[in-house]
C-alpha cells in the first residue's frame, strides 16, 4: 500500500514537471513569433539603419504593395513609417536614394515635399552627401521639379538644395540644362525677390567651373537682359558681377561676352562711385565689374598680340563691328572714342587700394589694346601695299 502511494505521488510530480516544460516552450515560441512581427514592421526610428544594411530588399518592400498586403493584420505601410533624415549628418547611399524617391512620392503632399527638400538642402552641405545624392539621380529630379512646380516656397527650397549640390565638382557634371532654367526663372521673377536672389546665387555657383560655361553662352542675350535688370539693386548686381567675373576667366567666352549690353564702363563707374557713401556694397560691386573688364581686356590684348606675331587670321571677328548690337560691350574695347573716354575715367582716387589697382590695370590694358590696333592697322596697310606691288610687277613682266 505504501509503495502504491509512492507511485501515485511520482506520477503526479512527473505530470506537473511535464506541464511546466510544455508551458515554458509555448511561452518561448510566443515571444519569438511576436518578435518577428515587430521586425517585419520597423518603427520610424529603426527603419533607416535596416535600410543601410540591406538596401535592395527593403527598397522593394517600400514600393511593393502586394508584399505589404500579404503581411498579417498587425502590419502597417512602411512608407508612412519612414523617418526622413534631417540632414544634420552625411547621408549614406541608401538614405540618398530614399530622399530622391520621396521627391516623386511627395508630389501630392506639399508639407512632406518641403520636409524632404529641406533635408536634401541640409545634407548637401556635406561632400559625401553631395556625391551620394548625385549618384541617386537627385539633381535630375530637382531640375524636373523646378520646371513643373508653381509654388514659390517649393522653388526656393529647390534652389537652396541645388546651390549646395553645385559646390561639388562631381555633382556639377549632372547640372545639364539647369543654367537655362534658372536664367529664365530669374528673368520672370520680381526684382529683389527671394527666388531671384537664390537663382542668381545658383548661377554664381554653377559658373565657378568651366563645365557649364557653354550653356551660359548659349543664353548670352537673355543673360545680358537679366544682368542689366539687376543694376538698381545692390544684392542682385553684386551677384551679377560675380557671375561675369567667373565667366570672363574662360577665354573661350570672349566673343559671346562682348555681345552683352547694359554694362557700359562710364555708367558703372558713375553709378557706383556716387553710391559708395550710401552703401558699403558699392565698392564690392565696383570691384567685381572692374575685374570683369580687366579679365576681358587681358584676353583681348593677348589675342591681338598673337594675331600680330603669327599673322593669325583666326580672330578676324575682333575687327568686325558689324554684327554687334548698339551698346554692346565690344565697343568699350574697340571703339577709339570709348577707349579715350575709359582712360579719362580710370583715375585711381578711391579709398580702396584694391579698386585703385584694378583701375590702373584696366587703364594700362586699354592703352595696350589701342597700341596693338595701331600696329595691326599699319601692318595691314603694309601687307596690302606689298600685295599691290607684287601684282603690278607680275603685270609688267607679263607685258
C-alpha positions in Angstrom: 0.0 0.0 0.0 2.8 2.3 0.9 4.6 1.6 -2.4 1.4 2.3 -4.4 1.2 5.8 -2.7 4.8 6.5 -3.7 4.0 5.5 -7.3 1.0 7.9 -7.5 3.0 10.7 -6.0 5.8 10.1 -8.5 3.4 10.1 -11.4 1.8 13.4 -10.2 5.2 15.1 -9.9 6.2 13.9 -13.4 2.9 15.2 -14.9 3.5 18.6 -13.2 7.0 18.8 -14.5 5.9 17.9 -18.0 3.1 20.5 -17.9 5.5 23.2 -16.8 8.0 22.2 -19.5 5.3 22.4 -22.2 4.2 25.8 -20.9 7.8 27.1 -21.0 8.4 26.1 -24.6 5.0 27.5 -25.7 5.9 30.8 -24.0 9.2 30.9 -25.8 7.6 30.2 -29.1 5.0 33.0 -28.5 7.8 35.5 -27.7 9.7 34.6 -30.9 6.6 35.0 -33.0 5.9 38.4 -31.5 9.4 39.5 -32.1 9.4 38.5 -35.7 6.2 40.6 -36.3 7.9 43.6 -34.8 11.0 43.1 -37.0 8.8 42.9 -40.2 7.2 46.3 -39.3 10.0 48.5 -38.0 9.3 51.7 -36.2 10.2 55.1 -37.7 13.4 55.3 -35.7 14.7 51.8 -36.7 13.9 51.7 -40.4 16.9 53.7 -41.7 19.6 51.5 -40.0 18.0 48.4 -41.5 17.9 50.1 -45.0 21.5 50.9 -44.6 22.5 47.3 -44.3 20.1 45.7 -46.9 19.1 48.5 -49.3 17.8 46.4 -52.3 15.4 44.2 -50.3 14.0 47.0 -48.2 13.6 49.4 -51.1 11.5 46.8 -52.9 9.4 46.4 -49.8 8.6 50.1 -49.8 7.4 50.1 -53.4 5.7 46.7 -53.3 2.1 46.9 -52.1 1.4 43.3 -52.8 4.0 42.1 -50.3 2.7 44.5 -47.7 -0.8 43.2 -48.2 0.3 39.7 -47.5 1.5 40.6 -44.0 -0.7 39.9 -41.0 -3.2 42.4 -39.6 -0.7 44.0 -37.3 1.5 45.2 -40.2 1.4 48.8 -41.4 2.6 50.5 -44.6 6.3 51.1 -44.3 6.2 54.2 -46.5 4.3 56.1 -43.8 6.6 54.9 -41.1 9.9 56.1 -42.6 11.6 58.9 -40.7 13.1 61.4 -43.1 16.7 62.3 -42.2 17.1 65.9 -41.1 20.4 66.2 -43.0 22.4 67.0 -39.9 24.9 64.2 -40.7 26.1 62.9 -44.1 23.7 60.7 -46.0 24.5 57.1 -46.8 23.9 56.0 -50.4 20.7 54.2 -49.2 19.4 57.4 -47.4 20.2 59.5 -50.5 18.1 57.0 -52.6 15.2 57.2 -50.2 15.2 61.0 -50.2 15.4 61.1 -54.0 12.5 58.6 -54.2 10.4 60.8 -51.9 10.7 63.7 -54.4 8.3 61.8 -56.6 6.2 60.2 -53.9 5.6 63.6 -52.2 4.0 65.4 -55.1 0.6 65.3 -53.6 1.8 66.2 -50.1 3.3 69.7 -50.0 4.3 69.5 -46.4 6.2 66.3 -46.8 7.8 67.6 -50.1 9.1 70.7 -48.3 10.4 68.5 -45.5 12.3 66.3 -48.0 13.7 69.4 -49.8 14.9 70.9 -46.5 16.6 67.6 -45.6 18.3 67.5 -49.0 19.5 71.1 -48.7 20.9 70.5 -45.2 22.5 67.2 -46.1 24.1 68.5 -49.3 26.4 70.7 -47.2 28.5 67.6 -46.7 30.7 66.3 -49.6 29.7 62.7 -49.0 26.0 63.6 -49.3 26.6 65.6 -52.4 28.1 62.6 -54.2 25.5 60.1 -52.9 22.6 62.4 -53.9 24.1 63.0 -57.4 24.5 59.2 -57.8 20.9 58.7 -56.7 19.7 60.9 -59.5 18.6 63.7 -57.1 19.8 66.6 -59.3 17.8 65.5 -62.3 14.7 65.1 -60.1 15.2 68.6 -58.6 15.6 70.0 -62.1 12.3 68.4 -63.3 10.5 69.6 -60.2 11.8 73.1 -60.7 10.3 73.1 -64.1 6.9 71.7 -63.1 6.1 73.5 -59.8 4.3 76.8 -59.4 4.8 77.0 -55.7 7.3 79.8 -54.7 8.3 78.1 -51.4 9.0 74.9 -53.3 11.1 76.8 -55.9 13.1 78.4 -53.1 13.8 75.1 -51.4 14.8 73.5 -54.7 17.2 76.4 -55.4 18.8 76.1 -52.0 19.4 72.4 -52.4 20.8 72.9 -55.9 23.1 75.7 -54.6 24.7 73.3 -52.1 25.0 70.5 -54.6 26.6 72.8 -57.2 29.6 73.2 -54.9 30.7 69.7 -55.7 32.9 69.2 -58.8 31.4 65.7 -59.4 27.8 66.8 -58.9 28.1 69.7 -61.2 28.5 67.3 -64.1 24.8 66.4 -63.7 23.6 70.0 -63.9 22.7 69.9 -67.7 20.0 72.4 -68.8 19.7 73.9 -65.3 21.5 77.1 -66.3 18.9 77.8 -68.9 16.0 77.1 -66.5 17.5 79.4 -63.8 18.3 82.3 -66.1 14.7 82.2 -67.4 13.3 81.9 -63.9 15.3 84.9 -62.7 14.1 86.9 -65.7 10.4 86.4 -65.0 10.7 86.7 -61.2 10.1 90.1 -59.4 13.2 92.2 -58.8 14.8 91.7 -55.4 12.6 88.7 -54.7 13.9 85.7 -52.7 13.6 83.4 -55.7 15.6 85.7 -57.9 18.3 86.1 -55.2 18.6 82.3 -54.8 18.6 81.9 -58.5 21.4 84.4 -59.0 23.4 82.7 -56.3 23.0 79.4 -58.0 24.2 81.0 -61.3 27.3 82.1 -59.4 28.0 78.6 -58.1 27.4 77.0 -61.5 29.7 79.4 -63.2 32.7 78.7 -60.9 33.8 75.7 -63.1 34.1 75.9 -66.9 32.0 72.8 -67.3 28.7 74.7 -67.8 30.0 77.8 -69.4 28.8 76.8 -72.9 25.2 76.8 -71.6 25.7 80.4 -70.3 27.0 81.4 -73.7 24.0 79.8 -75.5 21.8 82.1 -73.4 24.0 85.2 -73.6 21.4 87.6 -74.8 18.9 86.6 -72.1 21.7 86.6 -69.5 22.6 90.2 -70.6 19.0 91.3 -70.1 19.0 89.7 -66.6 22.3 91.4 -65.7 21.0 94.8 -66.9 17.9 94.4 -64.8 19.9 93.9 -61.6 21.8 97.2 -61.8 19.5 99.1 -59.5 19.6 96.5 -56.7 22.8 96.1 -54.7 22.4 92.4 -53.7 21.4 91.4 -57.2 24.0 93.4 -59.1 26.7 92.1 -56.8 25.7 88.6 -57.7 25.6 89.6 -61.4 29.2 90.9 -61.1 30.4 87.7 -59.6 28.8 85.7 -62.4 30.6 87.9 -65.0 33.9 87.5 -63.3 33.6 83.7 -63.3 32.7 83.7 -67.0 35.4 86.1 -68.0 38.2 83.8 -66.8 37.5 81.4 -69.7 38.9 82.9 -72.9 36.6 80.8 -75.0 33.7 83.0 -73.8 35.2 86.3 -75.1 33.3 86.6 -78.3 29.9 86.0 -76.6 30.6 88.2 -73.5 31.4 91.1 -75.8 27.8 90.9 -77.1 26.4 91.8 -73.7 24.7 95.3 -73.4 23.9 97.5 -70.5 27.2 97.3 -68.6 29.0 100.3 -70.1 32.1 101.4 -68.1 31.1 105.0 -67.8 27.6 104.2 -66.4 29.0 101.6 -64.0 31.7 103.9 -62.7 29.4 106.9 -62.3 26.6 104.9 -60.7 28.6 103.1 -58.0 31.0 105.9 -57.3 28.1 108.1 -56.4 26.7 105.3 -54.2 29.9 104.5 -52.2 28.7 106.7 -49.4 25.2 105.2 -49.4 26.1 101.5 -49.4 29.1 99.5 -48.2 28.4 97.1 -51.0 29.1 99.6 -53.7 32.8 99.2 -53.5 32.5 95.4 -53.8 30.2 95.8 -56.8 32.6 98.3 -58.5 35.5 95.9 -57.8 33.6 93.0 -59.5 32.8 94.9 -62.7 36.3 96.4 -62.9 37.8 92.9 -62.5 35.4 91.6 -65.2 36.6 94.4 -67.6 40.2 93.7 -66.7 39.8 90.0 -67.5 38.3 90.7 -70.9 40.9 93.3 -71.7 43.7 90.9 -70.8 42.3 88.2 -73.2 41.7 90.7 -76.0 45.3 92.1 -75.7 46.8 88.6 -75.9 44.5 87.7 -78.8 45.6 90.8 -80.7 49.2 90.3 -79.9 49.1 86.7 -81.0 47.3 87.8 -84.2 50.1 90.3 -85.0 53.0 88.0 -84.1 51.8 84.9 -86.0 49.8 86.6 -88.8 46.9 84.5 -87.4 43.5 85.1 -89.1 41.5 83.0 -86.5 40.4 86.2 -84.7 39.2 88.3 -87.6 35.9 88.8 -85.8 37.7 91.1 -83.4 38.0 93.6 -86.3 34.4 93.3 -87.5 31.9 95.5 -85.5 29.1 95.0 -87.9 27.4 92.0 -86.1 27.4 93.9 -82.8 24.3 95.4 -81.4 24.2 99.1 -80.3 25.6 99.4 -76.8 27.4 96.1 -76.9 30.4 95.6 -74.7 32.5 95.1 -77.8 32.7 98.8 -78.5 34.1 99.6 -75.0 37.3 97.9 -76.1 37.5 98.5 -79.8 35.9 102.0 -80.4 38.6 104.7 -80.3 36.3 107.3 -78.6 35.2 104.7 -76.0 38.8 103.9 -75.3 39.7 107.5 -74.8 36.7 108.0 -72.5 37.6 105.0 -70.4 41.2 106.2 -69.9 39.9 109.6 -68.8 37.6 107.9 -66.2 40.2 105.4 -64.9 41.9 107.7 -62.4 42.6 105.9 -59.1 41.1 108.0 -56.3 39.2 105.5 -54.1 39.8 104.7 -50.5 40.1 101.0 -51.5 43.6 100.2 -52.8 42.2 97.1 -54.5 39.9 99.2 -56.6 42.7 101.6 -57.5 44.9 98.8 -58.5 42.3 97.4 -60.8 41.6 100.8 -62.4 45.3 101.3 -63.1 45.5 97.8 -64.6 42.5 98.4 -66.8 43.9 101.8 -67.9 47.2 100.1 -69.0 45.4 97.3 -70.8 43.2 99.7 -72.7 46.3 101.5 -73.8 48.0 98.3 -74.9 44.9 97.3 -76.9 44.9 100.7 -78.6 48.6 100.3 -79.5 48.0 96.8 -80.9 45.2 98.1 -83.1 47.6 100.7 -84.5 50.3 98.2 -85.2 47.9 95.8 -86.8 46.5 98.6 -88.9 49.9 99.7 -90.1 50.9 96.0 -90.7 47.7 95.5 -92.7 48.4 98.6 -94.9 51.9 97.4 -95.5 50.7 93.9 -96.5 48.2 95.4 -98.9 50.8 97.7 -100.4 53.2 94.7 -100.8 50.4 92.7 -102.5 49.7 95.6 -104.8 53.4 96.0 -105.7 53.7 92.2 -106.4 50.6 92.4 -108.6 51.9 95.3 -110.5 55.3 93.6 -111.0 53.6 90.5 -112.4 51.6 92.6 -114.8 54.7 94.4 -116.0 56.6 91.1 -116.5 53.7 89.7 -118.5 53.7 92.8 -120.7 
